[in-house]
Amino acid sequence: MSFHRTSRRTSLAALLAAGTLVFGLTACGSDSDSAVKSSTTPSSSAPSSSSSSGSAMAADAPFGTACAAVPKDGAGSFTGMAKDPVATAASNNPLLSTLVTAVKQAGLVDTLNSASNITVFAPTNDAFAKIPKETLDAVLADKAKLTSILTYHVTPDRLAPTALAGMHKTLQGSDLTVTGGGQDFTVNGNAKVLCGNVQTANATVYIIDTVLMPAS
């Protein structure tokens, strides 16, 4: 699950082709709150049209019980998040502050923000709270392990709800499996989608109630 350090300007496609972990970056302290807020929106910023690959349409509404907790206006609202790349959008969502801390600790802000048309399964603060504090602290202190876990929550395809069920390769390299349909989805048998089809400038986000752990 270790993660090789590479230039943060190395393209996502090249890293995948090389068979390495996708999100190797420089020292974890390089991303700050200001970096989250100022990272550049990728050129392919708008959700693409629905197709056989499951690309999401911007017109599709978010769904799920936790969507009610999303701010109604401002940068953290659905409209506001749709204008920002995914790491920046997450930093404005009160449900995801622990995830944002982990992303910054792993040094993944710029890479997530510059990726094109990805899907992110985003654990809530309560999902991280299920992990014993000593275990979570140890993971946050182990950049390689943290990076492996976080990249396991990202797929290189932008998945609409109609394409969500099934097995999907993650950027960590392992597969995850989504079951269900309509507005009721479960990831890997135990992580429920609480608020799905949330659009950001470069990603579709499914907010989940459990942190996903790669098998190895």
Helices and strands as residue ranges (DSSP letters): H 12-17, G 28-30, H 33-38, G 65-69, H 78-81, H 86-91, G 94-96, H 97-106, H 109-114, E 118-123, H 125-129, H 133-141, H 143-151, E 154-155, G 161-163, E 166-169, E 175-181, E 184-187, E 191-199, E 203-208
